[in-house]
Amino acid sequence: MRDALARISALATPQRRPLAGRDQVRNAAEGYVFGKDLWTQVEDFLILGTTGGTYYVGAEQLTMANVDVLDRAIAADGPRVVALVTEISVAQPARAPKPRPCLFALAAAAAKGDPLTVQAVKAAFTRVVRTTDQLAMFFGYWKNIAGKPALGKSGSSPVTGRAMRTALSSWFTAGDAHDVAFRALKARQRATPQGEAMALRDIIRIAHPAGRTPEHAALIGWLVGRVGDDQARAALPEVDNFLAAQAVTSAAQAVQVIRDRRVPWEFLPSSVLGEPEVWSELIDTIGLTALIRNLARMTRIGTIAPFAEATSRITARLTDGGALARARVHPMDAYLALKVYQSGQARHQGARPTEFTPVPAVVDALETAHELSFGNVAPSGRRILVAVDSSGSMTGHQVAANGTRLGSAYEVANTVAVMLARIEGAGLHVIDVDTSVHRSRVTPRASLRAIAGWRPSGGGTDLSLPFTWALQQRLSVDGILVLTDNETWAGRQHPVQALQAYRQTVNPAVRVVVVSLTPVGYSITDHADAGVLAVAGLDASLPKLISGFIR
């Protein structure tokens, strides 16, 4: 009879069994991995959200699991949750592709936190909640979590504590009055995530902010109807410009007010924003990021069209490398914009998506913008092996942003690999792994269009292979990057055992970065290993983070 005790080994333990003496958890594919600590799970949620679900776990189940994690973190240390939300929200370049998870977490901290946590929310409020859209998201989440009733049609308001009133008030009183006026006038009403209308005057009636300067007081009073137009115009030129823009009744008048006052498009009445000539005039005055966000609208109404003069001006702006750098358009901005435009659907909160026919010249310009946005990233000067998880589960998770599907986790992982290949050049080599190693199609010049058509090998998952293969090849590298969903199960060794063998034989100083493309509560990495970095999500700083850690 075979000795069962002989199966226990520190060198090779099948991934379907836990490592002896190590604190491991079972993943959704029945393999054993390292459980992420509470704070790593919270950070994953804040960056990744739960919109897409995974191959093994649906979006609703994943959402409930992450909300439970968030609740436990708030109970353990609410101010730390708020600090983490703030750090991720204000990071430049952005760490999170969308603000909703951070706003949800801040609302949960305000609704469920102890007094110290609520005070932390109050202090961080204006750093995290910056626009009317974000204010509406926060308010809707907070109202639901705290069990507050809907805003009454007669003007009744949910009962709100002093700290929350102070936080809401700070949106109107913190900072320069002209800056507050500009952002308030760009959007005076938005819908909450539940689809309820929320106007700034509703928040003012709840919070009762006191204007700390005459200009603040004039703005607050005007928003709720206590101050007349003439008085507000005299105090704030932003109100004067807004009212002048709102008074236009034709496209010709709108064009004139844009030329005379250079008003933003949000100041104009909706009745003229469907006119192609109005957007043609705006092309040269609005910011580049605003231009990118409105490409779908301009295409739908006909401003952008094949052979149109406006199309030429737009493509010229999109392919101006200096302008892209000044506007801080990073690769993920251009990538997301390209995906949204290619989809032919513009999605709006609470409304059915509107369809349009993408213009190929604009698609080409967005691809060029994506390539130009890499221009200022310096290579690490190190040798890096990139392993893309090509197992079947990488097709089950669809990575999405703001309702627009970016593609499978496999497609997005390859997009990151190509991005790094462009930066690192000959210093980087890419492989695909499932239950064996496959040749990757990644090259520095692989296009986004080509990547979208790539399909993974679709086998099981053995994430010990990047390290085993590098050992077999005697490939001396400074860093190993793994892009995965962490659902490993098929190997005869755990990834940490294979990494240990590589270090003992080839390079003891190798550093490892594991990028999780799904917000699951576990990782293949050992968090006690200082030479391993676990990263969640895709943010603009990812290439610098990887190269900096390996360097």
GUSEDREN-648669 format. One record per residue (C-alpha): residue in one letter; x negated, y negated, z negated. Coordinates in steps of 0.02 Angstrom, whole numbers, plus 50000, padded with zeros to 5 digits. Layout:
BEGIN
AXYZ/...
END
This chain:
BEGIN
M500005000050000/R499364982850046/D498884971949899/A500114957249898/L498884946949797/A497654947849943/R498814936750043/I498434921949929/S497044911650009/A496404893949999/L495744895550177/A497264901550274/T499044901050209/P500494902750332/Q501484886650341/R503084896150295/R502314898850122/P501764885150001/L499954882349956/A499524890349791/G499464877949650/R499984863249758/D501564852749741/Q502414855749909/V504204854849974/R505124863850114/N505474853550269/A506994855050381/A506104867950491/E505774879250340/G503924875250335/Y503024868850180/V502324851250178/F501854838050051/G503314828449977/K503124809849993/D503194800349832/L504694789349797/W503874773149854/T503224780350016/Q504984786450056/V505684769150020/E504394761150134/D504814773550272/F506654768850258/L506314750250262/I505254751850419/L506144765750513/G507964765250458/T509014780750494/T509924776550656/G509314790750764/G509344805550646/T508144819850684/Y508164836550774/Y508614845450613/V509564832150515/G510964820850579/A510944801950557/E512334802050424/Q511464815150317/L509804806350338/T510594789750289/M511354796750129/A509694804750081/N508764788350104/V510084778250011/D509894790349865/V508004787349871/L508304768549871/D509484769749723/R508194779549623/A506844766849665/I507944752249610/A508324761149447/A506474764949420/D505764747849464/G506934735649552/P505704721149563/R504474732649651/V505814736849780/V506114718249809/A504244715049826/L504094728949955/V505594722150051/T504804704950052/E503114711250107/I503844720650255/S505044706550302/V503744692650312/A502314702650388/Q501584695450548/P501534704450664/A503164712550612/R503044729450526/A504884734050549/P505734733950720/K507384728050646/P507884718950485/R509424728950435/P508584741650318/C507674727850224/L509264717450209/F510224732750149/A508884736350019/L508894718249958/A510794718749946/A510724735249850/A509444727849730/A510584712749702/A512124723749674/K511354737849571/G509774730649495/D509484725249316/P509314706749272/L507454706449315/T507824714049485/V509194701449521/Q508004687349475/A506734694649597/V508074694849733/K508444676649696/A506614671849710/A506344681449872/F507994677349956/T507494663850079/R505914673150131/V506934688550181/V508594680850234/R508114667750362/T509504666450493/T511404665950493/D511404683550568/Q510354689850423/L511424680550297/A512974689050367/M512124706150361/F511554703650182/F513234697050125/G514184711350206/Y513044724550130/W513054716349958/K514944714649957/N515184733049999/I513884739649877/A514504728549736/G516324733149771/K516864715349811/P518464712049908/A518494704750083/L518494686050108/G520294680550089/K521204672250231/S521754658550111/G519964654450066/S519844665349910/S518094671549872/P517384686949786/V516834684049607/T514964680749608/G513714679549465/R512604664549435/A511014672449502/M511854677549665/R512624660249684/T510894652749661/A510154664649791/L511524660549918/S511334641949881/S509484642549917/W509844646750099/F510534628950115/T509344619650000/A507604627550015/G506434619250137/D506594603850246/A508384598050279/H508054596450466/D507464614550476/V508994620350379/A510124610250492/F509344617350650/R509564635550598/A511314632350529/L511894623650688/K511214637450798/A512494649250718/R513834643150598/Q514804659450602/R514334677750621/A515104694750587/T514594705750440/P514054723750475/Q515864728550435/G516494717150574/E517224703650460/A517014685550512/M515854675750397/A515624657050417/L514314646750327/R515714636750246/D516294653150163/I514584655250083/I514574637050028/R516274639249944/I515604654349851/A513894647149803/H514304628549780/P512554622649829/A512054605249773/G511074595349902/R509374591049829/T509144576849955/P510414565450041/E510084574850204/H510424591750123/A512004584850043/A512604577650209/L512334594250298/I513214604550164/G514664592350154/W514844591950344/L514844611050358/V516344612150240/G517244596850310/R516954584750167/V515774573450266/G516294565450431/D515394567250597/D514754549450599/Q513974550650426/A513164567450466/R512524560850633/A511724546050547/A510844557350420/L510304571250536/P509834569750721/E510114588550736/V511964585850702/D511994571650830/N511224582950962/F512384597250917/L513964586650930/A513374579151095/A513084596651163/Q514754602851098/A515654588651186/V515174594251361/T516584601151468/S515694605551630/A514114613951690/A513484597251758/Q513674588851588/A512814603451504/V511344602151623/Q511204583551586/V511224585651397/I509884599151410/R508794587351512/D509094572151400/R509044580451228/R508204597351257/V509524605751151/P509404624551120/W510654635451209/E511514639551044/F512114621351030/L513124622551190/P514964627751192/S515314645351250/S516364638451393/V514804633051488/L513654647451440/G514384658051577/E513804645951712/P512244651251809/E511614633451834/V511614630151645/W510454644851615/S509414639751764/E509104623151675/L508734631851510/I507394643251585/D506024630251566/T506544623551395/I506964638251283/G505624648251194/L504894663551276/T505634675551149/A507364667651173/L507134669151361/I506744687651342/R508274690451231/N509424682551361/L508814691551516/A510334702951516/R511544688451502/M510694678751642/T510754694051754/R512574697451717/I513144679751761/G512044678351915/T510654666551862/I509454680851889/A509744688952057/P508694696052198/F507784681952292/A508474668552172/E507334653752133/A507744655851947/T507114673751953/S505424667652016/R505274655151873/I505744668451745/T504514681151810/A503154667751809/R503464664451624/L503534682951582/T501854686151665/D500934671151592/G499674679051475/G499304662751384/A501144659451352/L501374677251288/A499934674751166/R500594657951105/A502334665351078/R501584680150985/V502444692451100/H501684709051050/P501774725551144/M503274731651047/D504244715751089/A503934718351274/Y504254736951261/L505944734551175/A506444720851297/L506014732051443/K507024746551373/V508544735551341/Y508464727751513/Q508194744451600/S509714751651510/G510874739751604/Q511874737251445/A511864722251328/R512454727151155/H513264714951035/Q513734718350855/G515544723650839/A515874722751027/R515824734651172/P514204733851272/T514264723351429/E513514730651586/F512394722651717/T511284728251859/P509434725851818/V508414716151946/P506834725751992/A505754710051993/V506174706851811/V505854725051765/D504144723451846/A503804707051755/L504254714951587/E503074729251622/T501714716651662/A502124707151501/H501934723551406/E500214726251480/L499644708251453/S500184708651271/F498744720751233/G497454708251292/N496774702151126/V496584719051039/A494764724351021/P494274742851028/S493694750950867/G492074757550943/R492424774550864/R492814791750936/I494644795950909/L495634811750944/V497504808950966/A498694823650947/V500474821251010/D501744833550937/S502534841451092/S503684853751003/G505534855251036/S506044844750885/M505194829550963/T506574828951093/G507974830450966/H507624813950881/Q508064798950988/V507154783450930/A508334768550940/A508224749950906/N509734738450888/G510864751150971/T509724753551122/R508944770551142/L507074769451170/G506864787651212/S506414803751125/A505114804250989/Y503994812751116/E504174798551240/V503844785351107/A502344795051040/N501594795651214/T501924777051234/V500884773951078/A499534785751142/V499434776451308/M499354759951215/L497864766251114/A497054773451270/R497104756151349/I496284748651196/E494974761951160/G494544767651336/A493274781851342/G493204782251151/L494874791251142/H495484808551193/V497304814451188/I498024832151172/D499784839151156/V500124852151021/D501554863950983/T501004881650936/S499504879451049/V498514865051124/H499014858051294/R498224845551410/S498984828351389/R499554817551534/V499034801751443/T497794790351533/P497434771951504/R498404767251660/A499924778551635/S501474767951661/L503004766851550/R504034772951696/A502974788551712/I503024792151525/A504934791851526/G504914806851642/W503724817351539/R504414832651449/P503604841651302/S503104859851305/G504514862851182/G503804876851075/G503684878150887/T502634866550780/D500904869850710/L500094853750654/S498524862450593/L498024863650776/P497274846150799/F495994850450666/T495754868650718/W495514863850900/A494264850250857/L493314862950751/Q493314876050889/Q492694863251015/R491404856650891/L492124839750936/S491324826950823/V492564812750803/D492714798350681/G494594799050673/I496074810350712/L497794802850744/V499354813850738/L501024807350806/T502404818650741/D504074821250655/N503204831950519/E504274847350552/T502804859450555/W503084877850514/A502234889850636/G500404889750589/R499384902550496/Q498534888350404/H499194872550326/P498574856450408/V497624851750250/Q496694868350253/A496224865950436/L495644848150400/Q494574854450256/A493764867350370/Y493394854050502/R492614842650373/Q491534856550302/T490894861750474/V490874846450588/N491134829350509/P491434827350322/A491824808850346/V493214810650475/R494734799950441/V496514805150482/V498054794650522/V499764802950531/V501144792450609/S502904798150563/L504214794450695/T505664799550583/P506074793850404/V505994811050323/G505464812750142/Y503904822950174/S502254822850267/I500894834850322/T499634824150229/D498974825750053/H499224808649975/A497784811749855/D496584811950003/A495804794650021/G495264798950198/V497044801250258/L498264787250299/A500134790750320/V501044777850427/A502904776150456/G503624768150611/L503004758250758/D502484740450725/A501414727950817/S499954730150699/L499854749050724/P498334749150842/K497354737750725/L497894747950575/I497304764050655/S495654757250718/G495324747650557/F495604762950448/I494534774150557/R493174760850574/
END
